[in-house]
């Protein structure tokens, strides 16, 4: 896969460098064809990849709720979003909540680029819109984030 990245509030510095570099290297080395209807397969491919690197399974935001993020490792939360664009707002709030509650020190967010999302389907979350929203809400969304865009 080809990737592009964006750093929000120095996310790359708050994440264990070995963990981050291993993840980036694995994503770049993993072959995957972006095509119509591949969103679920892209998510499953990335989930398998992170599991092999020792990332956890789903992590609850609060014991009393069923809200979860994709994974966690070394005080870093991780979300993968290959679905509807409206879902990334929930993901941002989940990561921000974990950060404010002292459960993570940073987050990683993985999603397709706009070009890839357009190939995959309609109204899907995309890297460019996500980073625009992060910039707009930078005084509110204070969790250090490293954003990874998956490109065809």
C-alpha positions in Angstrom: 0.0 0.0 0.0 1.1 3.5 -0.6 0.6 5.8 2.4 0.6 9.5 3.2 0.7 10.9 6.7 -0.3 13.9 8.8 0.8 14.9 12.2 -1.7 16.6 14.6 -0.4 18.1 17.9 3.0 16.3 17.4 1.4 12.9 17.4 4.5 11.3 15.9 6.6 12.4 18.9 4.1 11.0 21.5 4.0 7.6 19.9 6.7 4.9 20.5 8.9 5.3 17.5 9.6 1.5 17.1 5.8 0.9 17.1 5.1 3.6 14.6 7.9 2.7 12.2 7.0 -1.0 12.3 3.4 -0.1 11.5 4.3 2.2 8.7 6.7 -0.3 7.2 4.2 -3.1 7.4 1.5 -1.0 5.7 3.8 0.0 2.9 4.9 -3.6 2.3 1.4 -5.0 2.3 0.0 -5.4 -1.2 -3.6 -4.3 -1.5 -5.7 -3.3 -4.5 -8.2 -0.5 -3.9 -11.3 -1.2 -5.8 -15.1 -0.8 -5.5 -16.5 -2.5 -2.5 -13.2 -3.3 -0.8 -13.7 -1.3 2.4 -14.4 -4.3 4.6 -11.4 -6.2 3.2 -9.1 -3.2 3.7 -10.1 -3.0 7.3 -9.7 -6.7 7.9 -6.2 -6.6 6.2 -5.1 -3.8 8.4 -6.6 -5.5 11.5 -4.6 -8.7 10.8 -1.5 -6.7 10.2 -1.7 -4.9 13.6 -2.6 -8.1 15.5 0.6 -9.6 14.2 2.4 -6.7 15.7 0.9 -7.2 19.2 -1.8 -4.6 19.1 -4.8 -5.4 21.2 -8.3 -6.2 20.0 -11.1 -3.7 20.5 -10.8 -1.4 23.5 -13.8 0.0 25.4 -13.9 3.7 26.0 -15.8 3.1 29.3 -16.7 -0.1 31.1 -20.4 0.9 31.2 -20.7 1.5 27.4 -20.2 -0.6 24.3 -18.2 2.2 22.5 -14.8 0.9 21.3 -11.8 1.9 19.3 -10.0 -0.6 17.0 -6.9 -1.3 19.2 -4.3 -0.1 21.6 -0.6 -0.6 22.2 2.1 1.2 24.3 -0.4 3.9 25.5 -1.4 4.6 21.9 -5.0 4.2 20.7 -5.7 3.2 17.1 -8.7 3.6 14.9 -9.3 2.3 11.4 -12.1 3.9 9.4 -13.1 2.6 6.0 -16.9 3.4 6.4 -19.2 6.3 6.3 -17.6 9.8 6.6 -20.0 10.6 9.5 -18.3 7.9 11.7 -15.0 9.7 12.0 -16.5 12.3 14.4 -17.3 9.5 16.8 -13.8 8.1 16.5 -12.2 11.5 17.2 -14.4 11.9 20.3 -13.4 8.4 21.5 -9.7 9.1 21.1 -10.1 12.5 22.8 -12.0 10.9 25.7 -9.3 8.2 26.2 -6.6 10.9 26.1 -8.4 13.2 28.6 -9.0 10.3 30.9 -5.3 9.4 30.9 -5.7 6.0 29.1 -3.7 7.0 26.0 -0.9 9.4 25.3 -1.6 9.6 21.5 -3.6 8.1 18.7 -3.1 6.7 15.2 -5.9 7.0 12.7 -5.9 5.0 9.5 -8.3 5.7 6.6 -8.3 5.8 2.8 -7.3 9.0 0.9 -10.1 10.9 -1.0 -9.0 9.3 -4.3 -9.1 5.8 -2.8 -12.4 6.4 -1.0 -14.0 7.5 -4.2 -13.0 4.3 -5.9 -14.2 2.2 -2.9 -17.7 3.6 -2.7 -19.8 6.6 -1.9 -19.7 9.0 1.1 -16.7 7.2 2.7 -14.4 8.8 5.3 -11.2 10.1 3.7 -7.8 11.4 4.7 -8.1 14.9 3.2 -11.4 15.7 4.9 -10.3 14.2 8.2 -7.2 16.4 8.4 -9.2 19.5 7.4 -11.6 18.8 10.3 -8.7 18.2 12.7 -7.3 21.6 11.7 -10.7 23.3 12.1 -11.1 21.8 15.6 -7.4 21.9 16.7 -8.2 23.8 19.9 -10.9 21.2 20.9 -9.2 18.0 19.7 -6.0 18.1 21.7 -5.1 14.4 21.5 -1.8 14.0 19.7 -2.7 12.1 16.5 -0.7 10.6 13.7 -3.0 10.2 10.6 -2.2 7.6 7.9 -3.9 7.8 4.5 -4.1 4.6 2.4 -3.5 5.4 -1.3 -4.0 3.1 -4.3 
